[in-house]
Amino acid sequence: MAGAPQPASALAWSERPDGVSLSVRLTPKADRDGLDGCETRDDGRAVLRARVRAVPENNKANAALTRLVAERLGLPASAVTLAAGATARVKTLAIRGEPAALAAALSALAGGDRDTSKTKKGKP
């Protein structure tokens, strides 16, 4: 089933000459911002699961997603852009940089970063 996390047999990213393309499944209006690892969708496509607190109106969730990915990869926000899927839940991000280094960083993030810096009040 598409919503259940499953081990990703394929990578959610592919290297390009100027960086990588990253497939992301975005959940807006979440209780926290974070990356939750990879999953393989029913169609066989691997995606990185992400959640942001921003609402999906006026491009706010997409902007929050690009900022989140840039932050987790240690890149300037301008290095991450939305390439496809502006109104879809599954999006493609274009990330500029050295492809091998970006692939290594994404591989480290693929297990889920479980960021706790933005948890709800009263929760650890």
C-alpha positions as CSV (number, residue, x, y, z in Angstrom):
1,M,0.0,0.0,0.0
2,A,1.3,3.5,-0.9
3,G,1.1,5.1,2.5
4,A,2.9,2.4,4.5
5,P,6.7,2.7,4.8
6,Q,8.5,-0.1,2.9
7,P,12.1,-0.6,2.3
8,A,13.1,1.2,-0.9
9,S,14.7,-1.2,-3.4
10,A,15.6,1.7,-5.7
11,L,17.0,5.1,-4.8
12,A,14.8,8.2,-4.5
13,W,17.4,10.2,-6.3
14,S,19.4,10.1,-9.5
15,E,22.6,11.8,-10.3
16,R,22.7,14.5,-13.0
17,P,25.8,16.4,-14.4
18,D,25.0,19.4,-12.2
19,G,23.7,17.6,-9.1
20,V,20.8,15.2,-8.3
21,S,17.1,14.9,-8.9
22,L,15.2,13.8,-5.8
23,S,11.7,12.3,-5.6
24,V,9.8,13.4,-2.5
25,R,6.4,12.6,-1.0
26,L,5.4,15.6,0.9
27,T,2.9,15.8,3.8
28,P,1.9,19.4,4.5
29,K,0.2,20.6,7.7
30,A,2.2,18.1,9.8
31,D,3.0,18.5,13.5
32,R,6.7,18.9,12.7
33,D,9.2,19.5,9.9
34,G,11.3,16.4,9.1
35,L,12.5,13.7,6.7
36,D,11.1,10.3,7.5
37,G,13.2,8.0,5.3
38,C,12.5,6.4,2.0
39,E,9.6,4.2,0.8
40,T,8.8,2.4,-2.4
41,R,5.4,3.4,-3.8
42,D,2.9,0.8,-5.3
43,D,4.2,1.9,-8.7
44,G,7.7,0.9,-7.8
45,R,8.9,4.5,-7.5
46,A,11.2,5.2,-4.5
47,V,10.5,8.5,-2.7
48,L,11.9,10.3,0.3
49,R,9.1,11.0,2.8
50,A,9.0,14.5,4.1
51,R,6.6,16.5,6.3
52,V,6.4,20.2,6.9
53,R,4.2,22.3,9.2
54,A,3.4,24.8,6.4
55,V,0.1,24.7,4.6
56,P,-0.2,23.8,0.9
57,E,-1.4,27.2,-0.1
58,N,0.4,29.9,-2.1
59,N,3.4,27.6,-2.5
60,K,4.2,27.7,1.3
61,A,4.6,23.9,1.7
62,N,6.8,23.7,-1.3
63,A,9.0,26.5,-0.1
64,A,9.2,24.9,3.3
65,L,10.2,21.6,1.7
66,T,13.1,23.1,-0.3
67,R,14.4,25.0,2.8
68,L,14.2,21.8,4.8
69,V,16.1,19.7,2.3
70,A,18.7,22.4,1.8
71,E,19.2,22.7,5.6
72,R,19.5,18.9,6.1
73,L,22.1,18.7,3.3
74,G,24.0,21.8,4.5
75,L,23.4,23.7,1.3
76,P,22.2,27.2,0.6
77,A,18.4,27.4,0.0
78,S,19.1,28.5,-3.6
79,A,20.7,25.1,-4.4
80,V,17.4,23.3,-4.0
81,T,14.5,24.0,-6.4
82,L,11.2,22.4,-7.2
83,A,11.5,20.8,-10.7
84,A,8.1,19.1,-10.9
85,G,4.9,18.5,-8.9
86,A,4.0,21.9,-7.6
87,T,0.4,20.8,-6.8
88,A,1.1,17.1,-6.4
89,R,2.0,15.2,-3.3
90,V,4.9,13.5,-5.0
91,K,7.4,16.1,-6.2
92,T,10.8,16.2,-7.9
93,L,13.5,18.5,-6.5
94,A,16.6,19.6,-8.4
95,I,19.6,19.9,-6.1
96,R,22.7,21.6,-7.4
97,G,26.1,20.5,-6.3
98,E,28.7,17.8,-6.7
99,P,26.6,14.6,-7.6
100,A,28.6,12.0,-5.6
101,A,28.7,14.1,-2.5
102,L,25.0,14.8,-2.7
103,A,24.2,11.2,-3.2
104,A,26.3,10.3,-0.1
105,A,24.5,12.9,1.9
106,L,21.1,11.7,0.7
107,S,22.0,8.1,1.5
108,A,22.7,9.2,5.1
109,L,19.3,11.0,5.2
110,A,17.4,8.1,3.7
111,G,17.0,6.4,7.0
112,G,15.1,9.3,8.4
113,D,16.5,12.2,10.4
114,R,13.8,12.2,13.1
115,D,14.5,15.9,13.9
116,T,13.3,16.7,17.4
117,S,14.1,20.4,17.3
118,K,10.5,21.3,16.4
119,T,8.4,19.0,18.4
120,K,5.1,19.9,20.0
121,K,5.1,21.5,23.5
122,G,5.4,19.0,26.2
123,K,6.9,16.3,24.0
124,P,10.7,15.4,24.2
